[in-house]
């Protein structure tokens, strides 16, 4: 599978999420990640567009129930904000190698 450059760049800004959104029915340990804004001065609308594009790509590659957007902040604050996304296999198997400091 060819992973697009924008997906690689998003994965480089992500980390595994074990604390937030654990009550969601689409939460999965090892599959749920948080993706930070590109910079603290970035806008939430930009992050939302990036994450929605990621989810559309993952659902196109892996099937309609592969990726879920669990949380996105509603307002921009000039601090490091992040979105929470769950991406299941087989797509996560291909992109997890781009997540820094995996455990």
C-alpha positions in Angstrom: 0.0 0.0 0.0 1.3 3.5 -0.9 0.9 5.9 2.0 0.4 9.5 0.9 2.9 12.1 2.1 0.2 14.1 4.0 -0.6 10.9 6.0 3.0 10.4 6.9 3.3 14.1 8.0 0.2 13.7 10.2 1.5 10.5 11.8 4.8 12.3 12.6 2.7 14.7 14.7 0.7 12.0 16.5 1.0 9.8 19.5 -1.0 6.9 21.0 -3.8 8.0 23.2 -4.7 6.0 26.3 -6.5 8.6 28.4 -9.0 10.6 26.4 -12.2 9.3 24.7 -11.9 5.9 26.4 -15.7 5.8 26.9 -16.3 6.0 23.1 -17.6 2.8 21.5 -15.0 3.4 18.7 -12.0 3.7 21.1 -9.4 1.0 20.7 -6.1 0.8 22.7 -3.3 0.8 20.2 -5.6 2.1 17.5 -6.5 5.5 19.0 -4.1 8.4 18.4 -4.0 12.1 19.1 -2.8 14.3 16.3 -1.5 17.8 17.2 -1.9 21.0 15.3 1.0 21.8 13.0 2.0 24.6 15.3 0.5 26.3 18.3 -0.6 29.1 16.0 -2.5 26.8 13.6 -6.2 27.0 13.4 -8.6 24.3 14.5 -10.4 24.4 11.1 -7.1 23.4 9.4 -6.6 20.5 11.8 -10.2 19.4 11.3 -9.7 19.4 7.5 -6.5 17.4 7.8 -8.0 14.8 10.1 -11.2 14.5 8.0 -9.0 13.9 4.9 -7.1 11.2 6.8 -10.3 9.5 7.9 -11.7 9.6 4.3 -8.5 8.1 3.0 -8.4 5.3 5.6 -12.1 4.5 5.0 -11.5 4.3 1.3 -8.5 2.0 1.7 -9.7 -0.2 4.6 -13.5 -0.1 4.4 -16.2 2.2 5.6 -15.7 1.5 9.3 -11.9 1.8 9.6 -11.4 5.4 10.8 -13.4 7.5 13.3 -12.9 11.0 14.5 -13.6 10.9 18.2 -12.8 14.4 19.3 -11.8 17.8 17.8 -11.7 21.0 19.8 -14.4 23.5 18.9 -12.3 26.7 19.3 -8.8 27.7 18.4 -6.5 28.5 21.3 -2.8 29.3 20.7 -1.5 26.3 22.5 -0.9 22.7 21.4 -4.3 21.3 20.7 -5.0 17.9 19.2 -7.7 15.8 17.7 -8.4 12.2 18.7 -8.8 9.6 16.0 -9.2 5.8 15.9 -7.9 3.9 12.9 -8.3 0.2 12.8 -6.3 -2.5 10.9 -5.3 -3.0 8.1 -4.6 0.7 7.7 -3.1 1.2 11.1 -0.6 -1.7 10.4 0.7 0.4 7.5 0.9 3.8 9.1 1.9 3.0 12.7 5.6 2.9 11.7 5.4 6.7 11.1 4.3 7.4 14.7 7.3 8.6 16.7 8.2 6.8 20.0 5.8 3.9 19.5 5.6 1.5 22.4 
